[in-house]
Amino acid sequence: MVQRFFIRKGVVLGIIFLFVGTCVVPSFESATVGFSQLSSQGNWLYVGGSGPGNFSKIQDAINTASAGDTVYVYDDSAPYLECLFVNITLCLLGENRTTTILNSTAGEYTTIITVNSDDCRISNFTIVLNDGSGVDVYGNHTRLSNLTIHSGIVGWSGIGVHLFTASDSEITDVLIVNAQIGIFLVNSTGGTIARNNIIDPGLNGILAYCFTSSISENTIIGNMDQFTQPIGIYLSGSGNHVSTNMISAVLGNATEGFSLFQATGNIIEGNTLQNTGFVQVHSEANLFVNNTVNNRPLVFLVGQSDAVISYAGQVILVNCTRIIVKIILFSSLSHGVELVGTTDSVIRRCHFSACRYGVYLDESEENLIQNNTISGCEWGVWINEGRRNRVQNNTLTEINYGGLQISSPDTEVSFNHINSCSVGIILFSCSGCIIARNNIQKCVIGVYLELVTLANVTQNTFLNNRLCACVQNSFFNRWTGNYWNKARLFPKIIPGFILIIKHLDPIHYKTFLFPWMNIDWHPASES
C-alpha cells in the first residue's frame, strides 16, 4: 500500500512539474499580457517592491483603491500571508505567476481571495490552499486567469475556485493541483471555463451546477480509482456546451470521468476520456457528438432501433430496441455497456475488465446478456427494475462485490460460470426469478437472497465457497437439485434470518433478528 502511494504521488508530481514548467518560462510575458489586457483605466497601486509609497499589505492597497483601479503586487515580498476581500471593482495583478504567492496563517478552512464586487480581474498569482477556497466569487463578470492553485498540506485540500450564483464569469488558464474540488460552480450562468489544468482532484475536477455556460479545452488528470472515486466533470443544469475537454485516470479502476445528473438540453461534444467513462442519471435531451473513450467512439443512442454495434469505447442505450452489441473489449470504464429503458436487445461475446459496472441495465426489459467475459470489475452485471431479462453463459471472475446483482422480477440467470467473486449472485427485492445450472465456486458467498419471493434456484453447482448460500427476509422460494460441494442424502439447509426494524420515533429505532432458513429438499448427488 505504501509503495502504491508513492508511485501514485510520483506520477502526479511529475505531471505537476511539467505543467508548472510550462508556466514558468513565459512568466514575464504573462505579466506583460496582464498589463495590456487585464489592467483597468484607473490608478495603479503597488504592493511590495521598493518604490516610494508602495504598500506592504495587499488588503491595505485594496482598501485604498477606487473603482476601476489596478493593484499590482511585486513578488519580492512573497509569500503574502493574507486573506483578501475585494469589495470594489478592480484589477488584482501579480508580478509573476510562479513567485507571487498568496497564503494564509488564519487557520484551516479559510478563503484566500473573496470577490464580492462585479467586473473584477485577478491574474498572475500562486495561491496555497488550506482546506478552504482559493478564490470565492460572488460578483458577476469576474475574470480569473493565469493562476496556480495548489494544496498547502499533504493530500487534498479545499476548493480551487468557487463561484456562487455568478453570471458571465471567466476562469481561464488556471492550474489547480490536489484540491478536493478544482472548480465549483453553484447556480452560475453564462460562464466560460476554458484551458484549465486540474491535477489529482480529490472529489471533482469540475463540479458544475450551471446554465448556458461553456466548459471547454480543460484537462483533468488524476488517480480516479475505486478507492478515491473522484469525478472528472460533474454537470447538472441546462443549455451548457461542454466540449474538447480531456479527462484521464492515471491509475486504478476508473469511476465516473464525466457524469450528468438532472442535466437537460446540453451539448457534449468532442471530449476525450481515457481509462474512465460517461454516466448519465435522471437526464434527458442531451446531445452527444464525437466523444471518444479509450481512443474509440462513445456510442450514445437515444430512441433508435435495429442497429449492430461492434466498435466502441463505451455504449449507452436509452429507450432503444433491438440493438446488438457484440465482440467489443471494454476496459477501465464506469459502465461498459449501459441500457436505460431499452428492450429486446443483445449484449454478446464482449469482454469487460477493470470497470465499475461491466453491464448495467435500468428499467430495461427482455434483453439478453450472453457469452460475455467479465473480470476484475467492481460489479459484473447489475440489473435494476425492468423485467424478463436473461443472463446466460457468461464467465465472471474476480469481481470485487457482486458477480450478478439482480433487482428485476422474472429474470433468468442460467449456465453462467462464476469464480472468485465476493458474492456470486445477489437477488434483491424481486420475485419470480430463475437461477439455474450455474457453476459458482471460490466465492465468499455463492448466492444471496434479500427480500426475495417465489424464486426458483435449481440445478446449480456450488464448489469451494466460504458460504454456499444465505437468505434474509426471503420467503416462498424453491431450492431443488443443487450440488452443495458433495453428494447429499438429506435436505440442505440454507441459513438466514428475518430482520425487523421497529421505529420508536423519527430518530430512534430497535432491530429484532430472528433465525430463518430456506431448504433445498432434493439436493443433487453429483455435479
C-alpha positions as a printed NumPy array, in Angstrom:
array([[  0.   ,   0.   ,   0.   ],
       [  2.861,   2.367,   0.869],
       [  4.585,   1.567,  -2.402],
       [  1.347,   2.274,  -4.305],
       [  1.012,   5.649,  -2.54 ],
       [  4.497,   6.788,  -3.538],
       [  4.104,   5.523,  -7.104],
       [  0.861,   7.493,  -7.47 ],
       [  2.368,  10.627,  -5.938],
       [  5.417,  10.282,  -8.153],
       [  3.264,  10.15 , -11.269],
       [  1.199,  13.122, -10.157],
       [  4.234,  15.193,  -9.126],
       [  5.852,  14.512, -12.485],
       [  2.761,  15.839, -14.234],
       [  2.708,  18.868, -11.922],
       [  6.302,  19.761, -12.763],
       [  5.53 ,  19.529, -16.469],
       [  2.636,  21.963, -16.163],
       [  4.461,  24.311, -13.798],
       [  7.468,  24.264, -16.114],
       [  5.358,  25.475, -18.989],
       [  4.08 ,  28.276, -16.771],
       [  7.499,  29.44 , -15.505],
       [  9.068,  30.031, -18.912],
       [  6.568,  32.593, -20.152],
       [  6.073,  34.253, -16.752],
       [  7.389,  37.652, -17.821],
       [  5.283,  37.511, -20.96 ],
       [  2.179,  36.742, -18.902],
       [  2.889,  39.744, -16.713],
       [  3.037,  41.871, -19.852],
       [ -0.255,  40.399, -21.017],
       [ -1.683,  41.297, -17.621],
       [ -0.667,  44.936, -18.088],
       [ -2.165,  45.244, -21.536],
       [ -5.296,  43.119, -21.253],
       [ -6.305,  42.946, -17.613],
       [ -5.453,  46.337, -16.219],
       [ -8.08 ,  48.973, -15.746],
       [ -8.101,  52.58 , -16.863],
       [ -7.866,  53.891, -13.287],
       [ -4.948,  54.479, -10.942],
       [ -2.205,  51.982, -10.14 ],
       [ -1.367,  50.991,  -6.572],
       [  1.727,  48.936,  -5.813],
       [  2.385,  46.338,  -3.119],
       [  5.917,  45.231,  -2.232],
       [  8.875,  46.375,  -4.267],
       [ 10.992,  49.401,  -3.382],
       [  9.031,  52.269,  -4.852],
       [  8.042,  55.232,  -2.694],
       [  4.593,  54.916,  -1.22 ],
       [  4.257,  51.184,  -2.024],
       [  2.023,  49.199,   0.297],
       [  3.344,  46.296,   2.361],
       [ -0.035,  44.511,   2.526],
       [ -2.329,  43.743,  -0.391],
       [ -5.503,  44.332,   1.627],
       [ -4.355,  47.852,   2.53 ],
       [ -3.976,  48.633,  -1.172],
       [ -7.415,  47.174,  -1.952],
       [ -8.988,  49.237,   0.834],
       [ -7.353,  52.39 ,  -0.542],
       [ -8.279,  51.744,  -4.183],
       [-11.195,  53.287,  -6.009],
       [-13.417,  51.57 ,  -8.539],
       [-11.509,  50.846, -11.716],
       [ -8.032,  50.903, -10.153],
       [ -5.287,  48.273, -10.525],
       [ -3.424,  46.759,  -7.566],
       [ -0.059,  45.465,  -8.762],
       [  1.754,  43.032,  -6.449],
       [  5.536,  42.554,  -6.627],
       [  6.923,  39.118,  -5.832],
       [  9.887,  40.213,  -3.689],
       [  7.786,  40.308,  -0.501],
       [  6.063,  36.98 ,  -1.176],
       [  4.598,  34.921,   0.303],
       [  1.858,  37.339,   1.309],
       [  0.155,  35.857,   4.371],
       [ -3.254,  37.444,   3.938],
       [ -6.886,  36.64 ,   3.326],
       [ -8.126,  39.183,   0.79 ],
       [-11.6  ,  40.722,   0.467],
       [-12.314,  42.52 ,  -2.801],
       [-15.374,  44.711,  -2.306],
       [-14.766,  47.096,  -5.191],
       [-14.311,  46.731,  -8.943],
       [-10.582,  46.499,  -9.621],
       [ -7.771,  44.542, -11.25 ],
       [ -5.51 ,  42.5  ,  -8.952],
       [ -2.335,  41.656, -10.822],
       [  0.743,  39.745,  -9.654],
       [  4.235,  40.352, -10.99 ],
       [  4.957,  36.684, -11.675],
       [  2.564,  33.753, -11.635],
       [  5.041,  31.369, -10.043],
       [  6.701,  33.601,  -7.436],
       [  3.894,  35.953,  -6.386],
       [  2.468,  33.681,  -3.698],
       [ -0.641,  34.182,  -1.574],
       [ -1.047,  32.12 ,   1.585],
       [ -2.777,  32.473,   4.929],
       [ -1.972,  31.954,   8.597],
       [ -5.609,  32.333,   9.623],
       [ -6.061,  28.601,  10.203],
       [ -7.947,  25.905,   8.379],
       [-10.985,  26.402,   6.125],
       [-10.07 ,  29.939,   5.164],
       [-10.636,  31.504,   1.754],
       [ -7.591,  33.268,   0.319],
       [ -9.435,  35.693,  -2.005],
       [-13.121,  36.611,  -1.664],
       [-14.581,  38.648,  -4.54 ],
       [-17.813,  40.442,  -3.655],
       [-17.891,  43.019,  -6.441],
       [-18.647,  42.829, -10.163],
       [-16.175,  43.239, -13.037],
       [-13.025,  42.227, -11.153],
       [ -9.858,  40.838, -12.754],
       [ -7.326,  38.609, -10.971],
       [ -4.223,  37.227, -12.646],
       [ -0.617,  36.059, -12.149],
       [ -0.622,  34.541,  -8.635],
       [  0.134,  31.245,  -6.921],
       [ -2.469,  30.544,  -4.243],
       [ -1.83 ,  27.994,  -1.479],
       [ -4.937,  26.193,  -0.186],
       [ -5.525,  25.493,   3.481],
       [ -8.726,  23.424,   3.332],
       [-10.752,  26.469,   2.31 ],
       [-11.171,  28.01 ,  -1.147],
       [ -8.501,  29.612,  -3.239],
       [-10.948,  32.125,  -4.73 ],
       [-14.619,  32.593,  -3.787],
       [-16.545,  34.671,  -6.341],
       [-19.886,  36.31 ,  -5.526],
       [-19.729,  39.043,  -8.164],
       [-20.619,  38.94 , -11.848],
       [-18.343,  39.393, -14.878],
       [-15.273,  38.228, -12.926],
       [-12.156,  37.245, -14.895],
       [ -9.645,  34.829, -13.332],
       [ -6.613,  33.863, -15.426],
       [ -3.028,  32.669, -15.23 ],
       [ -3.272,  31.365, -11.672],
       [ -1.683,  28.389,  -9.953],
       [ -3.649,  26.956,  -7.02 ],
       [ -2.345,  24.032,  -5.01 ],
       [ -2.749,  22.306,  -1.666],
       [ -0.605,  23.516,   1.202],
       [ -0.904,  20.235,   3.103],
       [ -0.194,  16.598,   2.379],
       [ -3.111,  15.206,   0.372],
       [ -6.178,  17.024,  -0.922],
       [ -7.282,  20.393,   0.342],
       [-10.181,  22.749,  -0.255],
       [-11.677,  24.158,  -3.455],
       [ -9.621,  25.856,  -6.141],
       [-12.238,  28.316,  -7.459],
       [-15.806,  28.599,  -6.146],
       [-18.467,  30.642,  -7.991],
       [-21.737,  31.432,  -6.19 ],
       [-24.69 ,  32.481,  -8.397],
       [-22.25 ,  34.354, -10.595],
       [-23.009,  35.25 , -14.201],
       [-20.768,  35.855, -17.202],
       [-17.573,  34.924, -15.364],
       [-14.406,  33.547, -16.944],
       [-11.908,  31.089, -15.482],
       [ -9.075,  30.51 , -17.934],
       [ -5.533,  29.157, -17.914],
       [ -5.601,  28.135, -14.259],
       [ -3.55 ,  25.23 , -12.886],
       [ -5.142,  23.535,  -9.865],
       [ -3.315,  20.738,  -8.033],
       [ -4.526,  18.487,  -5.196],
       [ -7.747,  20.359,  -4.453],
       [-10.75 ,  18.402,  -3.233],
       [-12.732,  20.213,  -5.943],
       [-10.93 ,  22.044,  -8.711],
       [-13.661,  24.414,  -9.951],
       [-17.105,  24.57 ,  -8.309],
       [-19.985,  26.431,  -9.984],
       [-23.179,  26.971,  -7.971],
       [-26.223,  28.284,  -9.861],
       [-23.986,  30.173, -12.247],
       [-24.96 ,  31.267, -15.753],
       [-23.178,  32.305, -18.914],
       [-19.72 ,  31.427, -17.656],
       [-16.62 ,  30.385, -19.573],
       [-14.375,  27.689, -18.072],
       [-11.553,  27.129, -20.527],
       [ -7.99 ,  25.856, -20.873],
       [ -7.6  ,  24.98 , -17.209],
       [ -5.443,  22.105, -15.951],
       [ -6.736,  20.246, -12.904],
       [ -4.382,  17.637, -11.482],
       [ -5.293,  14.903,  -8.991],
       [ -8.641,  16.205,  -7.637],
       [ -9.926,  14.522,  -4.502],
       [-13.655,  14.651,  -5.298],
       [-14.325,  16.556,  -8.53 ],
       [-12.281,  18.204, -11.209],
       [-15.13 ,  20.493, -12.289],
       [-18.388,  20.402, -10.319],
       [-20.877,  22.485, -12.276],
       [-24.454,  23.361, -11.328],
       [-24.802,  25.878, -14.123],
       [-26.767,  27.118, -17.118],
       [-25.826,  28.363, -20.601],
       [-22.137,  28.094, -19.784],
       [-19.165,  26.965, -21.853],
       [-16.762,  24.387, -20.399],
       [-14.056,  23.695, -22.959],
       [-10.446,  22.685, -23.527],
       [ -9.858,  21.751, -19.892],
       [ -7.517,  18.926, -18.895],
       [ -8.293,  16.839, -15.819],
       [ -5.782,  14.189, -14.795],
       [ -5.991,  12.213, -11.58 ],
       [ -5.998,   8.974,  -9.701],
       [ -9.677,   8.272, -10.346],
       [ -9.772,   4.771,  -8.914],
       [-12.216,   2.685,  -6.869],
       [-10.737,   3.908,  -3.585],
       [-10.831,   7.695,  -4.06 ],
       [-13.628,   7.733,  -6.67 ],
       [-13.474,  11.355,  -7.83 ],
       [-15.422,  12.558, -10.868],
       [-13.698,  14.466, -13.657],
       [-16.637,  16.66 , -14.736],
       [-19.975,  16.582, -12.923],
       [-22.663,  18.544, -14.762],
       [-26.156,  19.482, -13.633],
       [-28.189,  22.136, -15.417],
       [-29.261,  23.02 , -18.924],
       [-28.136,  24.824, -22.034],
       [-24.424,  24.235, -21.432],
       [-21.835,  23.445, -24.093],
       [-19.12 ,  21.085, -22.796],
       [-16.523,  20.466, -25.467],
       [-12.983,  19.309, -26.215],
       [-12.108,  18.501, -22.615],
       [ -9.614,  15.756, -21.803],
       [-10.187,  13.577, -18.728],
       [ -7.708,  10.85 , -17.867],
       [ -7.327,   8.471, -14.944],
       [ -3.685,   7.804, -14.119],
       [ -4.036,   4.643, -12.054],
       [ -6.622,   2.166, -10.876],
       [-10.148,   1.18 , -11.832],
       [-11.973,   4.219, -13.161],
       [-15.258,   5.52 , -11.851],
       [-17.027,   8.471, -13.465],
       [-14.971,  10.615, -15.781],
       [-17.953,  12.649, -16.98 ],
       [-21.219,  12.48 , -15.053],
       [-24.532,  14.147, -15.912],
       [-27.182,  14.386, -13.196],
       [-30.514,  16.107, -13.782],
       [-28.985,  17.658, -16.861],
       [-31.185,  18.641, -19.808],
       [-30.543,  20.148, -23.205],
       [-26.764,  20.257, -23.007],
       [-24.292,  19.688, -25.855],
       [-21.479,  17.269, -25.005],
       [-19.041,  17.466, -27.896],
       [-15.561,  16.322, -28.784],
       [-14.49 ,  15.282, -25.293],
       [-11.736,  12.71 , -24.79 ],
       [-11.847,  10.249, -21.897],
       [ -9.049,   7.842, -21.055],
       [ -9.399,   4.992, -18.545],
       [-12.772,   6.342, -17.461],
       [-16.246,   6.849, -18.926],
       [-19.543,   8.721, -19.17 ],
       [-22.527,   8.364, -16.823],
       [-25.986,   9.918, -17.266],
       [-28.562,   9.81 , -14.426],
       [-32.035,  11.412, -14.472],
       [-31.006,  13.377, -17.539],
       [-32.517,  13.732, -20.977],
       [-32.375,  15.574, -24.298],
       [-28.605,  15.976, -24.149],
       [-26.725,  15.831, -27.451],
       [-23.535,  13.739, -27.546],
       [-21.321,  14.41 , -30.576],
       [-17.899,  12.974, -31.465],
       [-16.795,  11.994, -27.964],
       [-14.163,   9.276, -27.51 ],
       [-13.465,   6.791, -24.738],
       [-10.144,   4.942, -24.68 ],
       [ -9.393,   6.08 , -28.23 ],
       [-12.658,   4.714, -29.598],
       [-16.024,   6.393, -30.113],
       [-18.619,   6.754, -27.414],
       [-21.788,   5.218, -28.862],
       [-24.726,   7.014, -27.241],
       [-28.059,   6.141, -28.849],
       [-31.464,   7.504, -27.89 ],
       [-34.705,   6.075, -29.259],
       [-33.079,   4.051, -32.012],
       [-33.74 ,   0.507, -33.18 ],
       [-32.352,  -2.329, -35.312],
       [-28.646,  -1.472, -35.111],
       [-25.479,  -3.527, -34.63 ],
       [-22.585,  -2.075, -32.62 ],
       [-19.22 ,  -3.798, -32.937],
       [-16.749,  -0.925, -32.433],
       [-16.943,   1.411, -29.439],
       [-15.115,   2.574, -26.344],
       [-18.361,   2.7  , -24.357],
       [-22.024,   2.042, -25.209],
       [-25.039,   3.802, -23.669],
       [-28.514,   2.978, -24.994],
       [-31.555,   4.988, -23.887],
       [-35.075,   3.943, -24.906],
       [-33.757,   1.782, -27.725],
       [-34.991,  -1.517, -29.083],
       [-33.434,  -4.445, -30.962],
       [-29.826,  -3.259, -30.64 ],
       [-26.997,  -5.818, -30.792],
       [-23.697,  -5.065, -29.036],
       [-21.09 ,  -7.684, -29.881],
       [-17.393,  -8.576, -29.839],
       [-16.081,  -5.425, -28.131],
       [-13.385,  -5.032, -25.475],
       [-14.428,  -2.645, -22.674],
       [-11.805,  -1.662, -20.125],
       [-11.366,   0.86 , -17.295],
       [-14.847,   2.398, -17.501],
       [-17.555,   3.461, -15.107],
       [-20.104,   1.462, -17.147],
       [-19.001,  -0.71 , -20.048],
       [-22.484,  -1.073, -21.555],
       [-25.454,   0.766, -20.043],
       [-29.072,   0.192, -21.046],
       [-31.802,   2.555, -19.826],
       [-35.411,   1.915, -20.818],
       [-34.171,  -0.394, -23.569],
       [-35.913,  -3.567, -24.746],
       [-35.254,  -6.683, -26.817],
       [-31.525,  -6.009, -27.196],
       [-28.482,  -8.282, -27.003],
       [-25.016,  -7.941, -25.44 ],
       [-22.962, -10.852, -26.714],
       [-19.32 , -12.026, -26.827],
       [-17.881,  -8.884, -25.267],
       [-15.044,  -8.693, -22.767],
       [-15.181,  -6.369, -19.749],
       [-12.256,  -5.663, -17.422],
       [-11.444,  -3.163, -14.67 ],
       [-14.86 ,  -1.457, -14.917],
       [-17.062,  -0.279, -12.105],
       [-20.006,  -2.   , -13.791],
       [-19.423,  -4.321, -16.696],
       [-23.064,  -4.307, -17.839],
       [-25.706,  -2.073, -16.257],
       [-29.444,  -2.278, -17.007],
       [-32.026,   0.125, -15.616],
       [-35.754,  -0.149, -16.307],
       [-35.   ,  -2.354, -19.303],
       [-36.958,  -5.421, -20.375],
       [-36.483,  -8.648, -22.323],
       [-32.787,  -8.171, -23.038],
       [-30.209, -10.949, -23.415],
       [-26.699, -10.84 , -21.918],
       [-24.901, -13.856, -23.324],
       [-21.414, -15.364, -23.762],
       [-19.53 , -12.416, -22.288],
       [-16.358, -12.497, -20.173],
       [-16.241, -10.141, -17.195],
       [-13.202,  -9.925, -14.922],
       [-11.64 ,  -7.585, -12.384],
       [-14.71 ,  -5.314, -12.162],
       [-16.431,  -3.992,  -9.066],
       [-19.787,  -5.359, -10.277],
       [-20.179,  -7.751, -13.169],
       [-23.812,  -7.379, -14.283],
       [-26.263,  -5.106, -12.462],
       [-29.959,  -5.234, -13.429],
       [-32.254,  -2.735, -11.736],
       [-36.025,  -2.843, -12.237],
       [-37.328,  -3.83 , -15.651],
       [-38.314,  -7.49 , -16.086],
       [-37.822, -10.699, -18.073],
       [-34.131, -10.144, -18.826],
       [-31.847, -13.15 , -19.389],
       [-28.219, -13.61 , -18.327],
       [-26.781, -16.759, -19.903],
       [-23.426, -18.485, -20.498],
       [-21.264, -15.666, -19.159],
       [-17.94 , -16.108, -17.362],
       [-17.337, -13.857, -14.365],
       [-14.09 , -13.942, -12.387],
       [-12.578, -11.9  ,  -9.57 ],
       [-15.469,  -9.461,  -9.189],
       [-14.907,  -7.248,  -6.153],
       [-18.511,  -7.066,  -4.954],
       [-21.226,  -8.915,  -6.841],
       [-20.864, -11.016,  -9.947],
       [-24.565, -10.693, -10.797],
       [-26.788,  -8.21 ,  -8.938],
       [-30.45 ,  -8.706,  -9.865],
       [-33.239,  -6.371,  -8.696],
       [-35.564,  -7.139, -11.57 ],
       [-38.503,  -9.58 , -11.437],
       [-38.798, -12.598, -13.715],
       [-35.105, -12.535, -14.612],
       [-33.436, -15.758, -15.75 ],
       [-29.815, -16.402, -14.76 ],
       [-28.531, -19.647, -16.236],
       [-25.42 , -21.549, -17.375],
       [-23.023, -18.904, -16.05 ],
       [-19.556, -19.667, -14.672],
       [-18.815, -17.537, -11.61 ],
       [-15.417, -17.792,  -9.937],
       [-13.632, -15.946,  -7.111],
       [-16.185, -13.179,  -6.513],
       [-17.176, -11.648,  -3.202],
       [-20.77 , -12.688,  -3.872],
       [-21.56 , -14.777,  -6.924],
       [-25.263, -13.951,  -7.409],
       [-27.324, -11.4  ,  -5.481],
       [-31.099, -11.257,  -5.734],
       [-32.552,  -8.181,  -4.053],
       [-36.171,  -7.088,  -3.762],
       [-37.536,  -9.108,  -6.652],
       [-39.772, -12.079,  -7.356],
       [-40.184, -14.87 ,  -9.852],
       [-36.515, -15.122, -10.846],
       [-34.898, -18.325, -12.114],
       [-31.338, -19.211, -11.05 ],
       [-30.496, -22.395, -12.893],
       [-27.495, -24.517, -13.91 ],
       [-24.846, -22.018, -12.885],
       [-21.386, -23.063, -11.703],
       [-20.406, -20.985,  -8.663],
       [-17.074, -21.569,  -6.984],
       [-14.473, -19.961,  -4.731],
       [-16.73 , -17.071,  -3.729],
       [-17.168, -15.695,  -0.227],
       [-20.939, -16.175,  -0.659],
       [-22.274, -18.142,  -3.594],
       [-25.909, -16.908,  -3.728],
       [-27.504, -14.268,  -1.507],
       [-31.253, -13.522,  -1.411],
       [-32.756, -10.49 ,   0.326],
       [-36.433,  -9.505,   0.151],
       [-36.955, -12.183,  -2.49 ],
       [-40.064, -14.263,  -3.094],
       [-41.028, -17.042,  -5.492],
       [-37.508, -17.528,  -6.846],
       [-36.559, -20.892,  -8.372],
       [-32.951, -21.869,  -7.549],
       [-32.297, -25.156,  -9.256],
       [-29.523, -27.42 , -10.527],
       [-26.663, -25.072,  -9.665],
       [-23.219, -26.336,  -8.672],
       [-21.596, -24.829,  -5.572],
       [-17.901, -25.649,  -5.091],
       [-15.403, -24.366,  -2.516],
       [-17.352, -21.282,  -1.497],
       [-16.909, -19.972,   2.019],
       [-20.707, -19.905,   2.354],
       [-22.694, -21.501,  -0.434],
       [-25.898, -19.523,   0.082],
       [-27.815, -17.452,   2.607],
       [-31.096, -15.545,   2.796],
       [-32.608, -12.508,   4.529],
       [-36.329, -11.767,   4.714],
       [-36.936, -14.11 ,   1.78 ],
       [-39.968, -16.406,   1.564],
       [-41.679, -18.987,  -0.659],
       [-38.586, -19.688,  -2.736],
       [-37.947, -23.082,  -4.303],
       [-34.489, -24.658,  -3.961],
       [-34.04 , -28.015,  -5.613],
       [-31.46 , -30.201,  -7.299],
       [-28.404, -28.082,  -6.409],
       [-24.989, -29.658,  -5.788],
       [-23.523, -28.447,  -2.487],
       [-19.805, -29.327,  -2.546],
       [-20.535, -33.02 ,  -2.087],
       [-23.229, -35.623,  -2.569],
       [-26.035, -35.356,  -0.03 ],
       [-28.714, -37.774,   1.038],
       [-30.587, -35.302,   3.21 ],
       [-32.041, -31.857,   2.558],
       [-29.655, -28.894,   2.548],
       [-30.461, -26.014,   4.887],
       [-29.795, -22.544,   3.529],
       [-29.22 , -20.383,   6.62 ],
       [-30.58 , -16.896,   7.055],
       [-32.551, -14.553,   9.26 ],
       [-35.548, -12.253,   9.431],
       [-34.738,  -8.652,  10.279],
       [-37.497,  -6.471,  11.72 ],
       [-36.926,  -2.77 ,  12.35 ],
       [-39.297,  -1.015,  14.744],
       [-39.209,   2.775,  14.61 ],
       [-39.776,   4.268,  18.064],
       [-39.72 ,   7.828,  16.714],
       [-38.216,   9.58 ,  13.652],
       [-34.71 ,   9.166,  15.099],
       [-34.656,   6.093,  17.316],
       [-35.399,   2.512,  16.373],
       [-34.914,  -1.059,  17.521],
       [-33.927,  -4.07 ,  15.469],
       [-35.095,  -7.623,  16.018],
       [-33.261, -10.543,  14.455],
       [-34.817, -13.993,  14.148],
       [-33.253, -17.124,  12.633],
       [-34.734, -18.226,   9.306],
       [-33.922, -20.645,   6.542],
       [-34.749, -21.858,   3.061],
       [-34.34 , -25.543,   2.264],
       [-33.187, -27.497,  -0.759],
       [-35.322, -30.581,  -0.237],
       [-33.73 , -32.616,  -3.024],
       [-30.036, -31.706,  -3.408],
       [-28.077, -33.258,  -6.267],
       [-25.795, -36.224,  -5.627],
       [-23.277, -35.219,  -8.285],
       [-22.171, -32.03 , -10.022]])
